[in-house]
Amino acid sequence: MTYEIPMSPEEYVFESEATERKFPDGLELTWTQFNDLYMLHKNVVNTGDHADMIKRHLIYGKEHDMPIHLTFLNEQERKWELDQTKTEMMHGALGMVTESIEFFDAVMNHIMLGKEMDRVNLLEEIGDMLWYQALVLRLLDARMGDVMKVNIEKLRKRYPDKFDAHLALYRDLDAERKVLEGNE
């Protein structure tokens, strides 16, 4: 996936707009859609809190009083040993989950509760997500610019001219995979 000239973050932001769905008239939600979004928000924030607790316990060594029960273990005592790479990959994955949920929570509180949009907090959450992405990119021996460039190429394959809802729902995953693998 390595290219001669990686994409800059600024180019990525610019290029990503070509595949974005626009809402010039906004978006009107039915009561059912609003309720679905509200329930999603509650469940995602609850999941994020749980993921953050696990991250703080496993990665940072913080004690917690909420035991983790895994029923598939049939109450047997088991132990998993993770090497450095697996531990760091798990740290990156949990971090991306928790930070993206914090971002989602702030946006939903603005939309649903009318709280003021906190630009500083939103940018801080984006920065935290980027930090965890950088951790994983180092583990995968990949460059951010290369990942951004191939992502745009994949989206251009999906939407040759502009965003199309039909193409978003009915994707040619084989063609997209070829782009991701550098075979197209």
Secondary structure, 3 states (H helix, E strand, C coil): CCCCCCCCHHHHHHHHHHHCCCCCCCCCCCHHHHHHHHHHHHHHHHHHHHHHHHHHHHCCCCCCCCCCCCHHHCCCCCCCCCCHHHHHHHHHHHHHHHHHHHHHHHHHHHHHHCCCCCHHHHHHHHHHHHHHHHHHHHHCCCCHHHHHHHHHHHHHHHCCCCCCHHHHHCCCHHHHHHHHCCCC
